[in-house]
Amino acid sequence: MRIKNENENDVSLMSGPIEEVFEFTYLGSVVSKAGGTEENVKLKLSRARVAFRIIDKVWTSNVYNRRTKLRLFNSNVKELL
């Protein structure tokens, strides 16, 4: 990926040219050629939404107390944000 680089020459290693991409994931964050964070925020929100849905039955259950529910939320949902 090239950001604000006018050099159009191919970059290559011993095995051949390196593929140029528009976006990629690095350490769980999306890096895009546009340089914005919109894609990364969308990805993190969708992951958190899925995690929240997985523990949905815990939220509506009377078996678990509020402290346990908050610990599950903090460890499973907030950790993805």
N, C-alpha and C positions, 0 to 999 in steps of 0.2 A: 504494500500500500504506500502510496506517495501522497503526502499532504503538503500543499503549497510548494511543490517542486516542479520546475519547468523542464528538467532533464528527462527526456523520453527514452534514453538508452536502456536496454534490458539489463537487469542485474542477474549475474549468473555465478554459480559455484562450480566446483569441479564436475559435479554430476549433470550440470546443464542449467538452463534459465530458471529463475524463480517465478512462480505464478503470482500475478498481481490480482488482488481481490479488493472488493468494495468494503467489506467488513469482516471481522473475525472476533473470536472470543478469547480474551486473555485474562487469566485469573478470575474467571466468573463474570467479567465485565465485557460488554460489547464495545469494540473500537471500530468506528466507521470512518470512511474517507471524508464524509461531510464534516467530521470533527465535533458534532453535537453529541449530546447525551440522551436524546429522545429515545433511541432504540434501546439503550441500556436501562432507562427508567421503565419502559414498557415491559421489558423482559423480567426485571425484578418484581414488578407489580403482578405480572401473570404468575410467576413462581409462588409468590406469597399468597395469591388468591387460591391457587391449587392447594397449598399447604393448609390454608384456613378451612377449605371445604373438606379436607380429609379429617380434620378434628372437629367437624361440625356437630357430630353426635355427642362429643364431650361437652360442648357449650350448653346443649339442651338437657343434659343429664343432671339428675339430682344426686347422683352417687358421688360426684367429685365436688369438693368445696372450691370456693373462689380462688384461694391461694394456689391450689393444684392447677386449676384452669389457666391462671395467669402464668404459671411456670411453663406449662405446655405451650402457651402462646409465645412467650419470650424465646423459648428454645427452638421452636419449630417454624414460626412465622416471621418474627422480627429478625431472626438470624439470616433470613434470605434477602432482607432489604438492605 
